[in-house]
Amino acid sequence: MHTPITSIATRSARGWALPGIVNLHSHAFQRAMAGLAERQTDPNDSFWTWRETMYAMAARFDPDLLHAVASQLYVEMLEAGYTTVCEFHYLHHAPDGAPYAQADAMSQALLRAARDTGIRITLLPVLYMTGGFDGRPLSDRQRRFGHDVDAYLRLLDTLRAGECDTVRIGCALHSLRAVPSDAMHEVLTALPAASRIHIHIAEQLPEVEECVALRGARPVQWLLDSVPVDARWTLVHATHLDEEEVRDIAGSGATVAICTTTEANLGDGFFPLHDYLDAGGRWGVGSDSNSSVDPVEELRWLEYGQRLRAQRRNIASSMRMPSVGATLLSGVHASAADSTGFDVEDRVVLDADAPILAGATDGDVVDRWLFSGNRPLVRDVEVAGVRVVEDGRHRDRDAVADRYRKAMKALLT
């Protein structure tokens, strides 16, 4: 049984030490559009109108710009307490859809950003083949995302040659609407047995309705009935579930990646956390569109959203584990290895001298970190035995920020 987080919060000379937090879902390039999709474009603005801004930003990236933006993002993640990122990567080709001379150039830009900044990365190249459940071709704006199955498997083979202590290569199926059933089965058959598999699913009600209309089942129901989903799988969002799907995901051993701030930003809806915890489900958090890069905010607002919905307090808790903070951090920690492929722990040290941690104990320090203010409390971060953040600052913060400013100028002019 997984040890509760509160029992492994230890006081050291530099502060309170806790395991590093895994970010289960990130689209690095979207950090560049944070705050740029907050103006009304339609009286019924939604995820589907937000995509227009996303497509416009995606079309501007090349490998150098992606490296600069991802490096800034990963510095922010490390300073906030994330020590591993699952990068769900679909900007594969040039904006016109033509492959780069080096077919994995965009993937390598992300791996270089992770290596330069010191974060662990599970890179998840995305298979993206169709524009909807009806099998329509990708639009011009989606062409840079696309692969056929053979090209996609070659990409995975190429990237796996670079795996090391801080790099894992997994598989991402963009969504049921973007990957036909036969292609999904072909890829899953070809994957190594230990490969991690991530997929967007049931994020939006129109997606659920279209799946029912064209595949005769709800998305999660269809997936669980069609392929052997197990602990290697991470289902991203899974926001819109019925009671049977909640139980069946929990029973499968898969992890749900809940992306609270993005789901709020896009108006997606509330994940049924209370019922899922009662069913014994596994879960973690992700920063997704990276409009916010802070595990405290993801976890705090996961709990607060449930409180607003249920109109009561302390949802993520039980008689066995009454601490909300311990429940949340234990959940994140328990699913990390299965979602990422890393079975090691990195370390985050909280600033014990911070006023809001005055008098903290190993029984309440996690609750106080997550629920007592907005001052950053991460003092040090160690990844693979290397201290990459000290006294709240990443070792290369200034140089990375300078490259990011230049990249943003290029992207926005």
C-alpha atoms as one frame of an Amber mdcrd trajectory, in Angstrom:
protein
   0.000   0.000   0.000   1.270   3.492  -0.857   2.595   5.427   2.128   0.648
   8.628   2.869   2.569  11.746   1.910   2.441  13.188   5.434   4.518  10.295
   6.762   7.396  11.073   4.351   7.471  14.854   4.788  10.785  15.279   6.582
  12.409  18.296   8.184  15.957  18.984   6.999  18.414  21.800   7.496  17.000
  23.567   4.414  13.292  22.963   4.994  10.503  20.444   4.575  11.424  17.769
   2.017   8.710  16.108  -0.090   8.734  13.980  -3.237   8.726  15.957  -6.471
   5.423  16.314  -8.303   4.756  14.819 -11.724   2.977  16.949 -14.317   0.953
  14.377 -16.260  -0.102  16.544 -19.206   1.547  19.489 -20.945   1.456  21.157
 -24.351   4.595  23.297 -24.081   3.938  25.564 -27.053   0.642  26.725 -25.556
   2.523  28.563 -22.801   3.138  31.234 -25.454  -0.606  31.942 -25.771  -1.395
  32.157 -22.044  -3.680  35.162 -21.554  -4.186  35.679 -25.294  -7.510  33.839
 -25.630  -9.407  35.763 -22.953 -11.328  38.111 -25.259 -14.776  37.213 -26.523
 -14.845  36.031 -30.113 -18.345  34.518 -29.982 -21.278  34.907 -27.558 -20.938
  31.165 -26.943 -17.155  31.001 -26.587 -15.976  27.493 -25.731 -13.141  25.052
 -26.253 -14.019  25.006 -29.945 -13.552  28.757 -30.387 -10.409  28.699 -28.204
  -8.959  26.231 -30.727  -8.870  28.990 -33.340  -6.385  30.979 -31.258  -4.420
  27.803 -30.579  -4.192  26.921 -34.265  -2.964  30.412 -35.104  -0.223  30.198
 -32.474   0.754  26.641 -33.429   1.355  27.727 -37.025   4.151  30.122 -35.958
   6.508  27.654 -34.289   9.742  26.192 -35.551  12.211  24.054 -33.570  14.203
  27.000 -32.187  11.109  28.852 -31.010   9.712  25.683 -29.468  12.976  25.113
 -27.597  12.933  28.656 -26.191   9.305  28.512 -25.047   9.601  24.992 -23.632
  12.760  25.929 -21.739  10.982  28.843 -20.052   8.016  26.627 -19.238  10.181
  23.896 -17.744  12.047  26.423 -15.581   8.679  27.619 -14.274   7.608  24.028
 -13.614  10.761  23.245 -11.664  10.529  26.405  -9.584   6.931  25.478  -8.745
   7.779  21.918  -7.640   7.179  19.813 -10.751  10.146  17.492 -11.300   8.805
  15.426 -14.228   6.680  16.474 -17.195   4.650  14.314 -19.571   4.851  16.299
 -22.803   1.905  15.521 -25.116   3.538  16.643 -28.348   1.822  17.076 -31.700
   3.676  19.906 -33.502   5.633  17.431 -35.597   6.109  19.066 -39.001   6.532
  22.447 -40.648   3.420  24.658 -40.694   2.510  23.505 -44.216   2.627  19.867
 -43.113   5.920  19.048 -44.808   8.277  16.990 -42.629  11.445  18.685 -41.496
  14.683  17.359 -42.987  15.286  15.868 -39.562  11.904  14.228 -39.032  12.123
  14.436 -35.243  13.358  18.044 -35.115  10.432  19.329 -33.047  10.634  16.384
 -30.644  14.349  16.978 -30.222  13.692  20.650 -29.415  11.585  19.534 -26.454
  14.124  16.953 -25.318  16.857  19.575 -25.503  14.763  21.980 -23.428  14.246
  19.293 -20.795  17.939  18.410 -20.769  19.020  22.058 -20.571  16.715  22.868
 -17.667  17.114  19.591 -15.766  13.517  18.353 -15.675  12.678  14.704 -16.255
  10.536  14.214 -19.339   8.255  11.515 -20.640   7.901  12.630 -24.242   4.616
  11.485 -25.763   4.648  11.972 -29.543   1.056  12.180 -30.705  -0.638  10.148
 -33.403  -3.129  12.492 -35.107  -4.750  11.209 -38.306  -8.311  12.486 -38.833
 -10.340  15.605 -38.161 -13.313  13.918 -36.517 -15.127  10.692 -35.710 -16.394
  10.614 -39.290 -12.840  10.144 -40.579 -12.621  13.450 -42.451  -9.096  14.503
 -43.501  -7.060  16.870 -41.382  -7.658  20.525 -42.141  -4.842  22.682 -43.472
  -4.240  23.973 -39.926  -3.902  20.413 -38.611  -1.564  19.066 -41.278   1.577
  19.702 -39.245   0.153  17.378 -36.571  -0.405  14.379 -38.845   1.287  11.017
 -39.410   0.289   7.746 -40.965   0.880   4.708 -38.762   4.172   3.658 -40.348
   5.716   7.122 -40.080   4.515   7.438 -36.511   6.056   4.128 -35.466   9.341
   5.125 -37.138   9.311   8.344 -35.100   8.865   6.379 -31.875  11.686   4.004
 -32.804  14.017   6.910 -33.528  13.233   8.682 -30.273  13.462   5.583 -28.081
  17.155   5.322 -28.982  17.681   8.446 -26.848  16.074   7.168 -23.643  18.179
   7.632 -20.522  17.846   8.181 -16.779  15.846  11.377 -17.320  14.076  10.639
 -20.633  11.281   8.198 -21.416   9.420   7.899 -24.719   5.765   6.897 -24.614
   2.818   6.906 -26.998   0.031   9.468 -27.233  -3.150   8.838 -29.172  -4.573
  12.293 -29.606  -8.218  11.307 -29.133 -10.807   8.900 -30.469 -11.897  11.503
 -32.979  -8.335  11.825 -34.341  -7.280   8.148 -34.386  -9.396   5.591 -36.286
 -10.056   2.298 -34.555  -7.969   0.165 -36.917  -4.981   2.515 -36.617  -5.235
   2.467 -32.833  -5.127  -1.320 -32.745  -2.190  -1.414 -35.170  -0.145   0.986
 -33.048  -0.975  -0.725 -29.771   0.080  -4.075 -31.215   3.446  -2.642 -32.285
   4.326  -0.893 -29.011   6.846  -2.339 -26.549   5.096  -4.019 -23.639   6.236
  -1.365 -21.143   5.236   1.652 -23.243   3.111   4.267 -21.492  -0.013   5.284
 -23.423  -1.839   8.596 -22.994  -5.038   9.791 -24.686  -7.381  12.801 -24.520
 -10.879  11.519 -23.820 -14.362  12.758 -22.852 -13.213  16.340 -22.354 -16.149
  17.957 -24.141 -19.848  17.073 -24.289 -19.972  17.430 -28.108 -17.203  14.823
 -28.280 -19.277  12.449 -26.151 -22.385  13.031 -28.254 -20.545  12.529 -31.556
 -18.946   9.322 -30.305 -22.338   7.949 -29.288 -23.798   8.893 -32.661 -21.003
   7.399 -34.786 -19.541   4.609 -32.639 -22.596   3.668 -30.643 -20.997   4.184
 -27.241 -19.671   6.895 -24.965 -15.909   7.532 -25.466 -14.645   5.944 -22.252
 -17.062   3.047 -22.609 -15.904   2.473 -26.201 -12.232   2.576 -25.231 -12.570
   0.183 -22.312 -14.615  -2.239 -24.418 -12.275  -2.076 -27.419  -8.684  -2.219
 -26.131  -6.964  -3.685 -23.042  -6.703  -0.558 -20.876  -4.512  -1.139 -17.831
  -2.069   0.664 -15.539   0.087   1.759 -18.501  -2.725   4.046 -19.663  -3.366
   7.660 -18.703  -6.760   9.066 -19.697  -6.495  12.822 -19.988  -9.498  14.807
 -18.692 -12.211  12.090 -18.686 -14.423  14.923 -17.474 -17.791  13.651 -18.668
 -18.378  10.179 -17.222 -21.428   8.217 -16.196 -21.444   6.104 -13.033 -20.441
   2.905 -14.826 -17.495   4.598 -16.531 -16.271   5.953 -13.185 -16.236   2.431
 -11.756 -14.743   0.864 -14.874 -11.821   3.306 -15.153 -11.029   2.736 -11.486
 -11.213  -1.024 -12.025  -8.897  -0.918 -15.037  -5.955   0.492 -13.082  -5.563
   3.395 -15.515  -4.744   6.897 -14.298  -6.866   9.967 -15.029  -4.906  13.165
 -15.668  -7.055  15.967 -14.253  -6.060  19.393 -15.578  -8.015  21.673 -13.268
  -6.861  25.094 -14.396  -7.164  24.304 -18.099 -10.539  22.627 -17.668 -11.693
  25.749 -15.840 -10.161  28.082 -18.427 -11.894  26.233 -21.267 -15.203  25.730
 -19.457 -14.950  21.950 -19.740 -16.737  20.944 -16.563 -15.996  19.170 -13.266
 -14.355  15.771 -12.980 -16.415  13.522 -10.608 -13.624  13.333  -8.052 -15.583
  12.192  -4.996 -17.161   9.202  -6.743 -13.872   8.320  -8.422 -11.973   8.339
  -5.119 -14.699   6.202  -3.560 -14.200   3.713  -6.405 -10.468   3.552  -5.701
  -9.476   5.331  -8.912  -5.932   6.461  -9.703  -5.303  10.041 -10.805  -2.803
  12.859 -11.114  -2.705  16.453 -12.327  -1.433  18.250 -15.405  -0.940  21.850
 -16.448  -2.158  21.099 -20.013  -2.416  24.467 -21.819  -0.033  25.992 -19.261
  -2.142  29.046 -18.557  -1.076  28.244 -14.997   2.131  26.451 -14.053   1.698
  25.608 -10.397   0.825  22.267  -8.775  -0.533  24.115  -5.754  -3.143  25.798
  -7.924  -4.027  22.559  -9.720  -4.543  20.703  -6.445  -6.172  23.516  -4.507
  -8.706  24.234  -7.216  -9.367  20.566  -7.819 -10.585  20.454  -4.227 -12.248
  23.881  -4.281 -14.157  23.104  -7.466 -15.570  20.007  -5.817 -16.538  22.032
  -2.736 -18.380  24.569  -4.876 -20.203  21.783  -6.676 -21.120  19.802  -3.527
 -21.575  22.829  -1.252 -19.556  21.223   1.520 -15.926  21.071   2.624 -13.055
  18.570   2.615 -14.081  16.445  -0.364 -10.748  14.714  -0.973 -10.561  13.139
   2.466 -11.734  10.091   4.369 -11.714   8.656   7.868  -8.600   6.698   6.866
  -6.863   9.847   5.589  -8.654  12.931   6.962  -6.089  15.401   5.596  -7.163
  16.820   2.222  -3.598  17.816   1.366  -2.258  14.357   2.190  -4.986  12.727
   0.090  -4.210  14.956  -2.878  -0.441  14.616  -2.752  -0.663  10.881  -2.096
  -2.853  10.486  -5.174  -0.405  12.381  -7.356   2.524  10.405  -5.996   0.875
   6.983  -6.289   0.182   7.251 -10.030   3.503   8.808 -11.061   5.515   5.733
 -12.017   2.764   4.091 -14.047   2.070   7.260 -16.025   5.687   8.256 -16.682
   7.791   5.107 -16.721  10.111   6.535 -14.050  10.284   4.579 -10.803  12.529
   7.005  -8.923  11.713   9.954  -6.703  13.086  13.465  -6.930  12.897  15.988
  -4.119  11.245  19.314  -3.437  12.185  21.298  -0.334   9.738  23.829   1.085
  11.038  26.947   2.811  10.630  26.198   6.520  11.374  29.862   7.303   8.272
  31.058   5.434   5.876  32.702   7.913   2.904  30.607   6.814   4.823  27.442
   7.731   5.709  28.670  11.204   5.176  25.824  13.653   4.415  23.304  10.887
   4.600  19.598  11.652   4.874  16.558   9.430   1.135  16.076   9.994   0.028
  19.476   8.683   2.795  20.831   6.449   1.171  19.580   3.219  -2.206  21.126
   4.070  -0.488  24.391   4.946   1.459  24.410   1.701  -1.619  23.794  -0.441
  -4.221  25.862   1.414  -2.603  28.833   3.129  -1.725  31.461   0.565  -0.101
  32.272  -2.747   3.512  32.988  -1.819   5.762  30.428  -3.560   7.160  28.106
  -0.900   9.444  25.864  -2.976  12.999  26.554  -1.884  15.049  23.808  -3.562
  14.385  21.200  -6.242  16.609  18.195  -6.928  16.209  16.028 -10.037  18.353
  12.926 -10.547  20.495  14.062  -7.622  21.203  17.500  -9.114  19.942  20.680
  -7.446  18.350  22.654 -10.290  16.487  25.178  -8.105  18.123  26.810  -5.088
  16.532  29.436  -2.874  13.557  29.558  -5.235  15.553  30.320  -8.401  16.399
  28.005 -11.255  20.114  27.903 -11.998  19.613  29.339 -15.519  16.516  31.466
 -14.942  17.882  34.701 -16.423  19.409  33.227 -19.585  16.312  31.153 -20.315
  14.010  34.127 -19.753  16.056  36.246 -22.139  15.683  33.648 -24.921  11.977
  33.397 -24.145  11.457  37.152 -24.520  13.117  37.070 -27.936  11.009  34.084
 -28.958   7.791  35.789 -27.889   8.707  38.883 -29.870   9.134  36.692 -32.943
   5.891  34.812 -32.321   3.786  37.919 -31.784   5.069  40.201 -34.551
